Amino acid sequence: MTEPHSQSVSEAQHEAEVLARALPHMQRYDDAIVVVKYGGHAMGSEDVARTFASDIVLMEQSGINPVVVHGGGPQIGAMLSKLGIKSEFAAGLRITDKATVEIVEMVLAGSINKQIVGFINEAGGKAIGLCGKDGNMVRARKANRVVVSSGGDDAQEVDLGFVGEPDTVDTTVLDQILGRELIPVLAPVAAAVDGGTYNVNADTFAGAIAGALGAKRFLLLTDVPGVLDKNKQLIPRLTIAEAHALIADGTISGGMIPKVETCIYALEKGVEGVVILDGKVPHAVLLELLTDHGAGTLITR
């Protein structure tokens, strides 16, 4: 029996009812792989990060195999500015020269990765920090982007430097880790096919990992509630065909387009369902996986 405390009987009964309602969801995801993309503004304050870490530990304790992939754009920007290195962007991606890629690797695979690992471990989990280079997990090819002028009549290919896109994914290391009470935390830094290091967009990296693992769910934490319709209302469910139609008619626009395209890519690679949800909502991951309410926009084949 637990130690007596000040909680009332009605409060305790409510907690028990919540746990009972979570059971069917726990059974649905028992032993399933869930890849969670966590980063950027969704990482928020230390309190938000610690809440996220405890949610990931709860997922693992309830029989789910979570894989965390994190970004860190704001933190990279802050470190570059502290070191007096100016950033340039094209088509929403940071142009990464040799000096910049060293800082990117240091921040992503170093400080941010180990901070998240530390928070998960403090919450009672056993996290292990890795990046795409470990065990040749992700090899990348050089990414180039075509930028169209504001008038729309001039397209120009931009060299993004050491920015890559996933070329191959080898899950050997993750296969050894998952199912052993260990929680992999992955930084989106990859080895180039011909040697060297590439900075990979964290959404794209996470989508490639989720696809290669055949994840049951890929959760993309952002700073918006999900995909919104023309009236700015949340769309709870979409198919790939419906998502393509919403991109074509302009309902999905701007920065949401590459996120939805990453979701479609992951689904085509074998992920069962992808959810775009607001990472700033407390316990967003648990709301989505372990309650009837759900959160965000679920995209399926």
N, C-alpha and C positions, 0 to 999 in steps of 0.2 A: 504494500500500500504506500502511496506517496505521502509525504509530509503534509499535515493540515495547513491551510493558509487562508487568506482573507477572501478568496473567490467565493461568490454565492453559488448555491445549488443551481439556480437558473442559468448563470453564466457558464458553469461547468457542463450543464446539459446541452447548451447551445454549441459549445466547442465539440462535444461528443457527436452531435447531429451533423456538424460540418464535416468531421472526420468520416462519419458513416456515408455521407453523400459523396465523398471523394473516392470511396472504395471502387466503384465501377470504372472510374477514370484511371485509377492506379492499376487495375487489372488490364485495362486496354493497353497501357504503356509498359506493362511488366516486361523487363529485359529488352525494351526497345531502345534504339539509339535516337537521341534528340540533339541536333546541332543548334547551338544558340549563338547568333552573331550579336556581340555586345561591344559598343564602342561609340566614339564621337561624343555627341552631346547627351546620348542616352546614359553615358557613364556618370555624368553629373558629379555630385559632391561625394565625399567619403561616406556619408550616411547611406546614400543611394547605393554605392558600391558594396557596402557591407550587407545591406538588405539583399541585394542581388546574390552575393556570395552565399548567404544563408539559404536562399531559395534553391540554389544549385545543389547545396548539400542535402536539402530536404528531398529534391528530385532523386538524387543518388540513393538515399536511404529508403525511398519508396519503391525501389526496383528499376528505376529508369537509368540508362547509361548516357549521361550528359557529356557533350563535347563543346567547350567554349572556344569561340574564335573572336578575338578582340581587334578593334582598330585603335586609333589614337591620333587622328588628324590634328585636333586642337593642341594636344600635348607636344606633337612634333613641331607644330608652328611656334609654340611658346619657346621650345628649346632652340630652334633655328634663330629666332629673334634675339634670344639671350646671347647667342654666339655671333650675332651680327651677320647671319647668312640670309640673304633675301630670297623669298620664295616667289616663283612664277607659276601660274596655272594656265592650262589649256584644256578646253572641253571638260572642265570640272576635275581634272587630275593634276596633281602637283608634278611639275617638271623636275626630275630628280637627277642632278649631276653627281659626280663622284663624291664630293664633299657632303652633299645632302644625304646620299644613300647610307653613308657611314653613320650619320646622326639618326636617320630613320631606323636603322637596325639596332642602334644602341637604345633608343627610346622604346621601340616596339618589343624587341626580343629581350630587352634588359629591364628597364625600370617599370614600365606598365605591366608587362607579363608577370614579373615577380610580385608586384603589388597585388594583382588579382589572385595569384597563387597563395600569397600570404593571407588575404582576407578569407579565402575558401578554407584554408587550413585552420585559421583561428575560429571559424564557425564549426569546426569538427570534421571537416572533410580531409581527403588526401589528394591534393592537386599536384599535378606535375606540369611544369612549364616547358613548352617546346616551340619550335618554329618550323617552317616548311623545309628548312635544310636538314633537319634531324631525320636520319634514316632515308634521305632522299624522298621525303614524304611528298613534297610538291616541287616539281621542276617547272620553270617558267620560260616562256618565249617573250621576246621584246614586244611591247605594245606600242602601237602608233595610233594617233587619232586624226581624223579629218575634221578641220574646223571650217565651218561655213561663215562667211562674212555676214554682218547684220543685214545687208541688202539681199542676201541669199543668192548672189550671182557669182560668188567667188569661193571655191573650196580649196583649202590648202592643208597638206599633210604636215602634222607637227611632230617633231622628234621629242618624245617625253623623257629621253635619257634612260636611266636605270629603272624604268617602270615596266613590269611584266604582267602577263596573263597566264593562268595555269595551263600547262601543256600536258603534263602527266601527273597522276596522283598514285602514290604507292602507300597502301594502308597497313603495311607490315607492322610498323611500330604501334599504330593505334589498335590493331587486332590483338597485340600482346597486352595492351593496357586495359581495354574495355572489358567489363565484367569481373574486374579484380578489385573493386572498391576504389579505383584510382580515377581521378577526373582530369583529363587532358585539357590544358589551356594553351591555345595555339596563337602565335603571332604570325601575321601575314607577310613574312619575309621568306623568299624562296631562292633556291639555287638556279642559276641560269643553265640552260642545257649545255652551253659551251663554256661553263665556268663563270665565277663571279656571283653577284648578288642582285636580286630584283625586289623592288618594293611592289607589292601586289595589292590592289584595292581589296579591303577586308571583306566586303559583301561578296565579291567574285570568288575570293579565296574560300570563304565559308560555303558558298554554293557548290564549289568543286569538291570540297571535303564531304559535304552532306550527300552529294550524288555518288561519290566513290564508296561511301559507307552504306548506301541504300537506306538512309535514315527514314524513320517513320514520320518525323516532323523536323522541319528546318524553321526556326523562329528568328526572324529578322527584326531586332529591336531598333527602333528609329525614334525621332522626336515628334512624330505625328501619330494620330490614332490608328491609321491604316490607309487603305485606298478610299478616297472620298468621291462622291458623285458630283454632278454639276451644281447641286445645292449645298455642297460641303457636308453632306451626311455620309456617315460610315457605310461602306458596302461590306456586309458580313462575309459573303462567299462569292467566289469567282471561279470560272473554269479558265483554262488557257485561252480558249477561243474568245471568251468574253473579255479577257484582259487585252488581247490583241485588238479587239474592236474598240475598247475604251482608249487605247493608245492612238488608234487611227482617227477617232473623232475628237481627240484633244482633251477628253476628260482626265486621262492620266497624262501629266505633262511635267516638264522640268526635271528635277532630281528624282522624282518618283519613277520615271521611265527606266533608268538603269537598274533600280531596285526590283521593279516588276520583271524586267528582262532576266535578272539574276534568278528570280523565283522560277520563271519558266524554264531556264537552263537546268536548274536543280531538279525540277519535276521530270524533264526529258531524260535526265541522267538516272532516274530511278527513285527519287524521293517521293514518299506517298502524299505528303501535304506540306505546304509552306504557309507561314503566317507572318504578315507584316503587322507589328503592333508597337504601341508607345512604351518605350523603355523607361520613361519617367513616371509611369503609373506604378505605385507600390505593388510589389508581388505580381507584376504583369505576367510573368512566365507561369506562375502557379494558377492564376486566373484562367489562363488559356488551357493549360493541360489538365487541371484537377478540379474544375468546376463546370456546371452546366452553362454558366453565363458565357464563358469564353472571352476572348479579347481580340481586337484587331480584325484583319481581313484574311480569311483562309482561302488559299488558291490551290486548286486540285486539277488533275488532268481532265 
